[in-house]
Structure formats: structure tokens, C-alpha cells
Amino acid sequence: MAETVVETVALRRTFAGLVAVDGLNLRVERQQFYGFLGPNGAGKSTTIKMLTGLLRPTSGEIRILGMDLAQNSVAVKSRIGVVPEGLALFERLTGAQLLNFVGRMYGLDRDMAAERTSELLEFMDLKDSADKLVADYSHGMKKKTALAAAVIHGPAVLFLDEPFEGVDAIAATTLKRLLQRFISHGGTVFLTSHVLEVVERLCTHIGIIRQGRLVASGSLEDLRAGVRLAGDEQTTLTLEEIFLQVVGGSKQDAEVLSWL
Amino acid sequence: MTGPTSHFSLLLWLRWHIFVNSLRSRTKQSELMMGVLGYGIVALAVLGSSFGFFFATYTVLSEGQTYILEILLWVVFLAWQLIPVLFEGYSPGLNFREVARYPVSFPLYVLLNAAYGLFDPAAIASLFWLFSIWLAVAIAHPSWAPWAAFLFVVFAVLNLLCNRIVVGVFERFQSTRRGREMVAAALLLLMLLPQMFNLAVNGWVRVHRFHPPQWIWDAFATLRRFAPPRLIVQSMESWSANALLGLALLLLYPILAALMQCRQLHRVYSGEIYTESFRVNRELKIRPGWQFPGMDESTSAIFEKELRYLRQSSRLLITLAYPLVLFAFMLLGGPGKRGFPFAGGSNLLGFFAAVLALSIANLAYNIFGMDRDGFGRWLLSPLPLERVMRIKNLAHAALISAIYAAGAIAMAVVRGVPADTLVTVTAGFFCVVILQLAVGNVVSVYWPKRVEFTQVTSRTTSSAAGFASLLVIMPVMIIGGMVVFITSYARITWLPMAAGLTGLVIAVMAYHWLTQWAVRHAEENLEQIAGELGV
């Protein structure tokens, strides 16, 4: 039986009476590439913040790599890597200094931190900008740096909040290469994304959240089998079609913006 | 579609709304009142100074002292050029290069740029002054009036063009992060200069009289001879060949300025983009991070990060260097003419320690402010937040202590300080520093503030920090005063040292208690703090 690396039980978070996440039960197994989807405001970022210790749940349990996050937060944090929503970069350091710093924060010794920094900068095509302040990086460069910072200590699980948002095709390819390499070496990825095509191409498993509740979960094939277009049982659905079926359809906008 | 006239009215509308919104953005009613009052005072000052220009011009012309008229024109020139640049440094406002993105032709863009400059408050004030001068000229010498009007129009056009060139260069400089930070640091230095001047005037520091070499005077004389104010006065006074040559030169200036302005604007209009320049590292060689003796990897890494951040912030460096510069002046210059209240070595050391202990507030009262979005990185790292805060405190305390140690050693060598005084002052210094760090930790998580490196007006701590700092300083000052009084009254010579060491122990205990309180609050309000520090 596959090892469960991320598990939540009745996870709930409220903000001044507003329920952002409501009784979420998630299960992600080792080497899964788990895509967590949902419309804006569905609770994706709140969930990933709770899973990574950036936000306390109102109630419920979180177990990462078999450890209770609330009880073992330091031990859990040392074995996960995170690219959070705001990237959380120290922008007044150069790219090289930042990666070096993060590596040492995770307990790597000076030489190993420097060695991995060098390798990551090379892999991410950031070599020429190694001495530039992160504040002066483009958005795509910052995303790549954040991903490099998330993997420098060799985590077992990666949590990525919208890693492909605002990233050009070249940078996205680099990110995908790194993630696939990570999975093939036994890692697990949990990511949220709006880019459904990317999720469809990369993810092995998908969870769809709507209004704080998990409304669909499983492998892409499972979801395709479970959601069918009315009157057409044979056509294979795209992830976008599944997504729209599960969370609700689009509005008819033929009557608005008639001048456009 | 709209015509060029509507572009100008749109620009005027924009200027007006920037002004109105600058009032509306003030959060509190009292600040709004202060803002309205402030603008009212400025308007009155412009009106009052216009009367001043009028009467000064009339008087000097009546007495035949036309060289003073030249000075008045210099005042107008400098005000027109410098005030917009200084205010530009405080608030970015509208960057005029953005207008080039809209569908306007190049000639219209040039005209709009000039009009935008003409609607500037400093330009309006300068025009008021220039008109006042002209009015006085017209009354004192009616025959000069038409000719003076022409010369003043030329002068106004030259001023306008020069101002737009200067603002253009400034905007170009401000378009890079490094440029904005350099401007912020330069303006901060300018703000500190009057304080140094005040100390020199009051005789607290000795400043040797500066005698500029002759070539500087010669250069000034040449500049004056060919400068527009001199040429205007000369042209008004006579029609000699010299004056006509001067007039030709005066007319040449706006033409040259217009050519320069067109060249500058054309580059912007064509889509010139400025980006940060940096050294490309082709040979990638990553040096290992700094290792501090007796510290583990993560502590050394945080120490290194904090010191690198301080080195990156010109503003904090200036604030930290200020006590040291002041101290060096006092130590080497000695008391000035009016006598210095801290003339003795012991008192001077105490003064230095007090100034330094106060200056740590800039670091201690907003320990995550410079990290901004990076605050989240502390939460993601496998280090308890309490440890992060303690290491940050240690880094800041180490820096301040190093400055204090340098000052104390210099003092001991130059002036000589008794050992018991050194121990007492040092204990008192660390007592205040530790208390500041402790209260600073609480303030940092209760009232976190994102530090903006490129804005001069952006504070490095929240408003609450000032009050909290007072809560530390006031009791310390009262207790210190009582100790000094009892010591001198009852002649208990060991009391200051005992009080200093006791204060140190109490400060350490308070530090532990307050830091744990701060950590508890931070852990319960992580998202709120991250939100305050993030974008």
C-alpha cells in the first residue's frame, strides 16, 4: 500500500465568521503529482497555507509524512519545500546569497549550501543574474528562485501555490523539468494552479475545491469516468470540461460589452 | 475624439486631482486639517513673499543697487529648479514619461510636457514672484516696463525648460531602484546637515573656519557674468555693445535648452527604457556564506543576512553612522566657544552611549520591517520564530555594541575614562539596549510596518514605536536621575555601578518575558503580520 504523505481530517478555517475551508479531507500519496484546483476564492491558498504552517487551522488535523503538523512543525518544515503565494523572498539579497542563506537555514553546511546554490542557479538559467539583487529580478526569475529555494535542502514533499502564474514559456519549461525530476526521484508535489492545461499535462491526481469543500478528488482517469457530458458517454473530457462541470458553468456574455 | 486643447485641460484636471487626492489620502481627520492648513500657509507664504519681492525690487531700483535685483532673480531661478526636484524625491507623483504611452504626437507631447511643468506649484509661485519684480520695475522705471516684460518672459521660458530638463534627468534616475534609493539617502543626508550646522553654531562641535581658494571665487565671478540674472539686469540698464552681446547670449540659452529638451523628450517618446545595471557573472563561483565563531550554521546565516540587509540600506547606515560622526566631532574638536556641557571624558562617553542606545530603536522596533514579503520565509523555515527573533536581536545588538566599543576605546585613549565609570556607563548602555530590544520585539509583532526603501517619508518603524520607546526611556531617565542625585547628595560612590548592574539583570529578565509574549502574539496572528509586511 502506498505511503500517505499529506493527509487532512475535517480541516476547517474561518475568518471572522466567513468559512474559507470547510471540513476538508485530503489524502496525497508518495510520488503523486497532486493538482489542487478551484475557482478564485475557493480556499486553495488557505489550504496550502495551513498545510505548510503559514496559517493555523480553526479545527481539524494535518498530517505530513506521518507527523502531526501542530505537534511537530519544526520536523515537518525541515522535510518539506514551499513556494508560497507571495514567494517570501528576501529581495535585498542577491539570488546566490538568498539560496545560500536558505540552504544554511535548513541545516546544510556552508560548502554544501554553496555547491547546491551553484547547481540550482545553473539549472534554472539564473547563472548570469547570480550577483543581482532579487528585488531587480523579473517575475519569472523570482518564481524560479523561489522554487530553487524550496528544493535546496532536498525535501520529500513540495507545496507550490500557483507556480506557473505569470511565468513565460521558457521559465515554465524549466520549472516543469525540475518538478518531473523531483517526482521521478521519489518526491511528492502538491500544487495549486489556474492553468488547467499545465495541470492536465503534469498532474497524476487532482482535487477540486469549491466554496471550501472538496467536490472531486482522484486520478485524472477516475475523474473522467465520474464526470460525463450529458448524452455523450464516449468523448474523453478535458480537464477544463471536468472543472466546469464540477464547479459550475460559464456565464453567457453575448449581451454585455457589445461595443467591444 | 478630442483635440489638443482638451489635452491641456485634461492635464490641468490631472494636476488638480493629484493635489486634491493628496489631501483625501490622509487617513485621519486631524491630519487632513493639518494638510489643508499647511497648503493655506504655503499659499499665504507665496503671496507674502511676492509682496517682499515687489518691495525689495522697488527699493533697490530706487536706490540704484541693481545687483540686488540680480540676487532676486537668482532666488527665483533656484526655487523654480530645486523645489520640484525636492518634492519629486518625497513622492513619485506622476512620472511624465508615462504620458508618451498615450496616442499623442511628438510636438503635442513636448507642449504637454511644458504645460505640465507650468502647472507645477513651484512654477506658479515663481511666476508670482517674477510678476511682482516686473511690477516693481514698471513702477520704479516705467520706461523699462515693456523691455523688462520681454526679458522676464525669456527668463520664464528658460526656467521652465531648465526645470523640465532637470525633472527629466531626475525621473530617469528615479526609474531604477538603485537610483531611487540613492536619492532617498541623499535627501536624508541633506536633512541631517542642518542638525550638524545647529551643533556647530551652538558651539557643541568645533569647526575650523573654511577659506575657499581664489579659483573658486574666480569661477563664481565668471558664472555670475554669463548667468541669465546678470544678463537681464545688464540688458535693462543699458544698450551698450556689451549689453547687446549679453542679450544675444540670453536669447541663445532658451534655444539651447529647447534643443536639449527636445532631444531628451524624443528619447523618451521613442520608448527609451531604463533598467538596473549589474555585473554579469559569467564565471559562476558561489562563495560559501559567512561563518561567525561560536555560532551554528543557521545562526551564522541569519547574522549574515541581517548584516547584508543593513549594508544594503543607506538610510539605516546614515542613521547609525550619525552618532559616530557626532562623537568624532566632539572627541577631536572638543568644546567650542560657548562651552560643551559634556566636556569631560566620562560625561562624553555617557552622552555617546545614550545617543547610541536610542538609535537602536530604528532596528529594534520593527525587526521584520525590512524583510517585507521575506517574513514568510521565517515561518517556512525549520526554526522556531522565537529563535529567529533572538538571533536578529543579537545581530543588531552586536552591531551597536561594536560601534559603542569603538567609541569607548577611542574615548579611553584620547580623554581617559576611569574604570568604574566605564563599567557603569557600559552596564547602563546594555541595560537600555536590551530593554529596547525587548520592547521592540513586542512592537514589531503588534505594529509591524513594511519598510519602503525608496521613499524618504517612509518611516522605518510604526508610529507606536515612538511611544513605546518613550516608555523605555522615561523610567530609565527618572531612575538614572535619582541615582545621580542620591550619589551626589549622600556621597555613595558605589551606587551608580550597583544601579547599572542591577538594571542590566532586570533588563535581561524583562527581555525573556517580553520576547515570549511577543512570540505568542506572533504565532496567533501570523497572517495578519504577513499581510502588513507584504504587498
Boltz contact constraints between the chains, C-beta under 6 A:
constraints:
  - contact:
      token1: [A, 54]
      token2: [B, 379]
      max_distance: 6.0
  - contact:
      token1: [A, 55]
      token2: [B, 527]
      max_distance: 6.0
  - contact:
      token1: [A, 74]
      token2: [B, 382]
      max_distance: 6.0
  - contact:
      token1: [A, 77]
      token2: [B, 382]
      max_distance: 6.0
  - contact:
      token1: [A, 78]
      token2: [B, 382]
      max_distance: 6.0
  - contact:
      token1: [A, 82]
      token2: [B, 380]
      max_distance: 6.0
  - contact:
      token1: [A, 84]
      token2: [B, 376]
      max_distance: 6.0
  - contact:
      token1: [A, 86]
      token2: [B, 373]
      max_distance: 6.0
  - contact:
      token1: [A, 86]
      token2: [B, 534]
      max_distance: 6.0
  - contact:
      token1: [A, 88]
      token2: [B, 373]
      max_distance: 6.0
  - contact:
      token1: [A, 88]
      token2: [B, 374]
      max_distance: 6.0
  - contact:
      token1: [A, 88]
      token2: [B, 376]
      max_distance: 6.0
  - contact:
      token1: [A, 88]
      token2: [B, 377]
      max_distance: 6.0
  - contact:
      token1: [A, 89]
      token2: [B, 374]
      max_distance: 6.0
  - contact:
      token1: [A, 90]
      token2: [B, 374]
      max_distance: 6.0
  - contact:
      token1: [A, 92]
      token2: [B, 309]
      max_distance: 6.0
  - contact:
      token1: [A, 92]
      token2: [B, 312]
      max_distance: 6.0
  - contact:
      token1: [A, 96]
      token2: [B, 286]
      max_distance: 6.0
  - contact:
      token1: [A, 100]
      token2: [B, 289]
      max_distance: 6.0
  - contact:
      token1: [A, 101]
      token2: [B, 301]
      max_distance: 6.0
  - contact:
      token1: [A, 101]
      token2: [B, 305]
      max_distance: 6.0
  - contact:
      token1: [A, 104]
      token2: [B, 289]
      max_distance: 6.0
  - contact:
      token1: [A, 104]
      token2: [B, 297]
      max_distance: 6.0
  - contact:
      token1: [A, 104]
      token2: [B, 301]
      max_distance: 6.0
  - contact:
      token1: [A, 105]
      token2: [B, 298]
      max_distance: 6.0
  - contact:
      token1: [A, 105]
      token2: [B, 301]
      max_distance: 6.0
  - contact:
      token1: [A, 105]
      token2: [B, 381]
      max_distance: 6.0
  - contact:
      token1: [A, 110]
      token2: [B, 288]
      max_distance: 6.0
  - contact:
      token1: [A, 110]
      token2: [B, 289]
      max_distance: 6.0
  - contact:
      token1: [A, 111]
      token2: [B, 288]
      max_distance: 6.0
  - contact:
      token1: [A, 114]
      token2: [B, 286]
      max_distance: 6.0
  - contact:
      token1: [A, 114]
      token2: [B, 288]
      max_distance: 6.0
  - contact:
      token1: [A, 117]
      token2: [B, 286]
      max_distance: 6.0
  - contact:
      token1: [A, 118]
      token2: [B, 284]
      max_distance: 6.0
  - contact:
      token1: [A, 118]
      token2: [B, 286]
      max_distance: 6.0
  - contact:
      token1: [A, 127]
      token2: [B, 284]
      max_distance: 6.0
  - contact:
      token1: [A, 128]
      token2: [B, 280]
      max_distance: 6.0
  - contact:
      token1: [A, 130]
      token2: [B, 281]
      max_distance: 6.0
  - contact:
      token1: [A, 130]
      token2: [B, 284]
      max_distance: 6.0
  - contact:
      token1: [A, 131]
      token2: [B, 279]
      max_distance: 6.0
  - contact:
      token1: [A, 131]
      token2: [B, 281]
      max_distance: 6.0
  - contact:
      token1: [A, 132]
      token2: [B, 278]
      max_distance: 6.0
  - contact:
      token1: [A, 135]
      token2: [B, 177]
      max_distance: 6.0
  - contact:
      token1: [A, 136]
      token2: [B, 276]
      max_distance: 6.0
